[in-house]
Amino acid sequence: MAKQPRILAGQIAAVTGAARGIGRATAKAFLGRGMRVAIGDLDLDAATATAAELGPNAVALPLDVTDRASFTAFLDGAEERLGPLDVLVNNAGIMQIGRFIDEDDLTARRMVDINLHGVILGCKLALERMIPRDRGHIVNISSQAGKFGAPGGATYSATKHAVVGLTEAIRGELRLMGAHIGVSYVMPFVVDTELGSGLGEARGMSNLDPADVADSIVEALQHGIVDVWVPKSAKRTNVLGAVLPRSLSEGMARAMRADRVLAGADLSRRRDYELRASRSEPGLEPAPARPQIPPAEEAPPAEPPAATPAPPEPASGQVGASPER
């Protein structure tokens, strides 16, 4: 006898990065099933507009996922306005792409801080609330790049691999504790959002609508699914690739042009997104430019000044930067 899906009506959810894209679609799907949702985003104006569009059971709250105080205030606000937290969706993330050898350090640190440390922080803060109640579910948004290293997105792939490993390890620890808390990680193919704009295409794979991912998240909550592939057919490809010799699995990926999805991106179409992503973490700003050294004829006849560290290269996607996900 098939297990009945869990009833979600009346549950309280918090979704990070929910002003747009997958996060917005997830909030809408939750509301459609009778849940109440806190929409967290660094862009509070966009979050407020989204909450107003989605209806009275959605509230907008400011959120910087890289800051513990901000994340704590977001969850506190969600519980004060809606009730005890049942579901956290760690959706906030950025994807700045380009060749690994061209990537500057600030871009790498930004992706790790938001895509990985933000998820780690969210899981810790949610579990502090869920474990004493012995109920709840955390959903972490990864990517199919979290199973396959994607050329053109090395650091992004690394963060999404880490989200998979993090979620599996947390799940194991919760089982050892006897805690009745679910965890899931979601691995979509390219989604038609601003983050996914301008990417290349893989043969036999179609871009997803954000609602496709949202529906899969709802299904994961209803049925307790841990590893969520979107589309589901991608899981078969993963299993096949795992059993084939490396030369054959890599040949299959090249035949599908899967290795060109990020590496073959249309950079002009991604420019606006890359610029926005490069400003997405408060406090992580390039060091100020060093003062100009005066021309030789104007310099006083003294010992040469001590060497000053060069300023960092511009973030990927900024004007003058190397090619960019």
C-alpha positions, 0 to 999 in steps of 0.5 A, a space after each residue: 500500500 502506497 504511503 500517503 503524502 504528508 499534509 503541508 497545509 498549515 506549516 510554516 516555511 522560510 525560503 532564502 533568496 526568495 524574491 525571484 527565480 526558484 525561491 519565488 516559485 517555491 514560495 508560490 507553490 507552498 502558499 498554493 498548498 496552504 502553507 505560510 511563507 517567509 520570503 528572505 532576500 538581500 534585496 528587501 524591495 524585491 522581496 516585499 514586492 514578491 510577498 505583496 504579489 503572492 498574498 497575505 500568507 507571505 511576509 518579506 524579511 531582509 536576509 544576508 545568508 552570510 551573516 549569522 545575526 541577519 540569518 537569526 533575525 530572519 528566522 526569529 522574524 518568520 516565527 514571530 509573524 507566522 509561527 514555529 518553523 517547519 521548513 527551511 529552504 536554503 535557496 540563496 546562491 550565485 553563479 559567476 562563471 568563467 575559466 578557473 584560471 581567470 577567476 579572481 579570489 573575491 569571486 571565489 570567496 563570494 560564491 563559497 560564502 553564499 552558496 556553502 557557508 550560507 547553507 551551513 549557517 542556515 542548517 545550524 540555525 534551523 536545527 537549533 529550532 527543529 531538534 527540540 521540537 523533534 520535527 521539521 525539514 530542511 531543503 538545500 538547493 544544489 545543482 546537477 553541477 553538484 554531481 558532475 564537475 562543470 567546465 566553466 564553473 569550477 568553484 560553483 561546482 565545488 560549492 554544489 558538491 559540498 552542499 550534497 556532502 553536507 546534506 548527506 552528513 547531516 542526515 546521517 547525524 540526525 539518524 544517529 540522534 534519533 531525530 525525526 527531521 528530514 533533509 533533502 538536496 535538490 539538483 536541477 538542470 539549467 533553470 530559466 531564471 536570471 542565474 541561468 540566462 545565456 547558458 549553453 544547451 545539452 543535447 536531449 535536455 531542456 531548460 526547466 521552468 522554476 515551477 518544475 523545481 518548486 513542484 519537486 521540492 513540494 514532492 520531496 516534503 510530501 514523500 521524504 525524498 532525500 536526493 531530488 533530481 530535476 528532471 527525474 530522468 537525470 538520475 538515470 544518466 547519473 547512474 549510467 555514468 557511474 557504472 561506465 568506464 571514465 572514457 565512455 562516460 566522458 565521451 557520452 558527456 561530450 556527445 551531449 555537449 554537457 561540457 559546454 553548458 557553462 563553458 559555452 555561455 553567451 557572455 553578453 546575455 549574462 552581463 547584467 546578472 554577473 554584475 548583480 551577483 558581484 555586488 551580492 555580499 555586503 562587506 566583501 568589497 575590493 580593497 581601495 586602489 593604491 595611490 598613484 606613484 608620481 612620475 620619476 621626475 617629480 619623486 623626491 630623491 629618496 629611497 624607493 617606497 615599500 612595495 604595496 600589494 596590488 589591488 585584486 583583479 575585478 570580479 568575474 562579470 565586471 567590465 574588463 573582467 575575464 570571460 565568465 556560468 
